[in-house]
Every structure is written in structure tokens, then in C-alpha cells.
């Protein structure tokens, strides 16, 4: 059975960790738009290095091309697309399930500050969280209306969160 699963959640929610674990479990490719963009270099890398987002048209085109590749024909775990309703209009991968890892902004900030990357200042984190909610909350509502959204508490241990995700995917 083909499984097309989207992971959403604020930075620091554990979506990369959980997405990779689920991909291994289901033997599906894990695809992160951030990884794709970093691999492209050039103009895309410049945009990311400046802390900006790649525009919706470019993002949608790149994701569509990636999902058309042979290794994605039996399904995939996707992290980072779509982030906006506009991206859904441009290319909707027709997901079977959407997993949202729920984490408070306070907990996300705490996790990101501990991570200690240079771009993880309190102000930068607060701005990214504001942008996430502004852009992605409507996407969550869209998938909630389609009845494919599963919200998972992301504050527990990695193993417990992963078990809840597996249960939700098989639901």
C-alpha cells in the first residue's frame, strides 16, 4: 500500500527525528525540503543563507520533481512542504496522513536555544515561530477539514512520540 505522509511542526518539535524514524520503519524515503534546498546550492543556497524562504513557485516545482523520482513511487515521508495554502494550490501531493507534532512555543524556544546554532537567538526563534503560525496554521486547518490530520504531542520521549505516530499512521 502506498503511503504519502506529511510531517508538520514548529522548529524544535522533532519532526526530522520522527520523520526519519518512521521512514526507516515503513521503508520509505524521507524527504526534507531543507535538505533538497541545501543540496542545490547556487541561488537557493544564497536565499537560505540570508534567512529568507524560497518562493512558493520554486518550492512547489522542486518538490513536484523530487516526488516524481523512482524512489518515491511507493510512498514517502515529506518534511517541510507545503507550508502555505498557496503551495497546496500550486502542487498538492495528495497525502494519506498529515502528522502534526504539537509543541508549545516556549518549549520549542527552549529546545532551539539548547541546540545552540548561531542563528538560534531568542529574537530569530520568535520571528520563525510567528512566521510558522501565520503561514502553517491555515495549512493545518485545511488538512483537519480533509480529516487526514493527526495531532501528536511532541513533548514526550522520542520512543513514545514515535509509537503514537505509528499508531496514527496505521489508524
C-alpha positions in Angstrom: 0.0 0.0 0.0 1.3 3.4 -1.0 1.7 5.8 1.9 2.2 9.5 1.5 2.8 11.2 4.8 3.5 14.8 5.7 5.2 16.0 8.9 4.4 19.4 10.2 5.5 21.2 13.4 7.4 24.1 14.7 11.2 24.1 14.6 12.4 22.0 17.5 9.3 19.8 17.6 11.3 16.8 16.5 9.8 16.4 13.0 13.1 15.5 11.4 14.0 12.9 14.0 10.5 11.4 14.0 10.1 11.5 10.2 13.4 9.7 9.7 12.4 7.0 12.3 9.0 6.5 10.6 10.7 6.3 7.1 13.0 3.6 8.4 10.1 1.7 9.9 8.0 1.9 6.8 11.0 1.5 4.4 10.1 4.8 2.6 12.3 7.7 1.6 12.5 10.6 4.0 12.4 13.9 2.1 13.1 17.2 3.7 12.8 20.4 1.6 15.6 21.9 3.6 17.9 19.0 2.6 16.9 19.4 -1.0 17.5 23.1 -1.0 20.9 22.8 0.7 21.9 20.2 -1.9 21.0 22.5 -4.8 23.5 25.3 -3.9 23.7 28.4 -6.0 20.9 31.0 -5.8 18.8 28.8 -3.5 21.7 28.5 -1.0 22.1 32.3 -1.1 18.4 32.8 -0.2 18.7 30.3 2.7 21.9 31.8 3.9 20.2 35.2 4.2 17.5 33.6 6.3 14.8 34.1 3.7 12.4 31.5 2.4 12.4 30.1 -1.2 9.3 31.4 -3.1 6.3 29.2 -3.3 6.5 28.6 -7.1 10.1 27.4 -6.9 9.5 25.3 -3.9 6.5 23.6 -5.5 8.3 22.9 -8.7 11.3 21.4 -6.8 9.1 19.2 -4.6 7.0 18.0 -7.6 10.2 17.0 -9.4 11.5 15.2 -6.4 8.3 13.2 -5.7 8.2 12.1 -9.4 11.5 10.3 -8.9 11.5 6.5 -8.9 12.3 6.0 -5.2 9.1 7.9 -4.2 6.7 5.8 -6.3 5.6 3.6 -3.4 5.2 6.5 -1.0 7.3 8.9 1.0 7.6 10.8 4.2 7.8 14.6 3.5 9.0 17.2 5.9 8.6 20.9 5.0 6.1 21.1 2.2 3.5 22.5 2.0 4.0 25.3 4.4 1.4 27.6 2.9 -2.1 27.4 1.3 -0.6 28.9 -1.8 1.9 25.9 -2.1 -1.0 23.5 -1.8 -2.7 25.3 -4.7 0.4 25.0 -6.8 1.1 21.3 -6.0 -0.8 19.1 -3.6 0.9 15.7 -3.2 -2.4 14.2 -2.1 -1.3 12.9 1.3 -2.8 9.9 3.1 -1.9 11.3 6.5 -0.6 14.5 7.9 1.2 14.3 11.3 1.5 17.5 13.3 3.9 17.4 16.2 2.5 19.7 18.7 4.9 21.7 20.9 4.4 25.0 22.7 6.4 28.0 21.5 8.0 28.1 24.9 9.2 24.5 24.7 10.4 25.0 21.1 12.4 28.1 22.1 14.0 26.2 25.0 14.9 23.3 22.7 16.3 25.5 20.0 18.4 27.6 22.4 19.9 24.4 23.8 20.7 23.2 20.3 23.0 26.3 20.2 23.2 27.1 16.4 24.4 30.6 15.5 21.0 31.6 14.0 19.1 30.4 17.1 18.8 33.6 19.0 15.7 34.4 21.0 14.6 37.1 18.6 15.3 34.9 15.5 13.4 32.0 17.0 10.5 34.2 18.0 10.3 35.5 14.4 10.4 32.0 12.9 7.7 30.9 15.3 5.5 33.9 14.3 6.0 33.1 10.6 5.3 29.4 11.1 1.9 30.1 12.8 0.9 32.7 10.3 1.7 30.5 7.3 1.1 27.0 8.6 -1.8 27.2 10.9 -4.2 27.6 7.9 -2.5 24.5 6.3 -3.3 22.5 9.5 -6.9 23.7 9.2 -7.0 22.6 5.6 -5.9 19.1 6.4 -8.1 18.9 9.5 -11.1 19.6 7.2 -9.9 16.8 4.9 -9.9 14.5 8.0 -6.3 13.3 7.5 -4.6 15.4 10.2 -3.3 13.6 13.3 -2.0 15.8 16.1 0.7 14.2 18.3 2.1 15.6 21.5 5.7 16.2 20.7 6.9 16.8 24.3 7.3 13.2 25.4 10.3 10.8 24.8 11.4 10.1 21.2 10.2 6.5 21.6 6.8 7.3 23.0 6.2 10.0 20.3 7.3 7.6 17.6 4.9 4.9 18.9 2.0 7.4 18.8 2.9 8.4 15.2 3.0 4.7 14.1 -0.4 4.2 15.7 -1.8 7.3 14.0 -0.4 6.2 10.6 -2.0 2.7 10.9 -5.3 4.2 12.1 
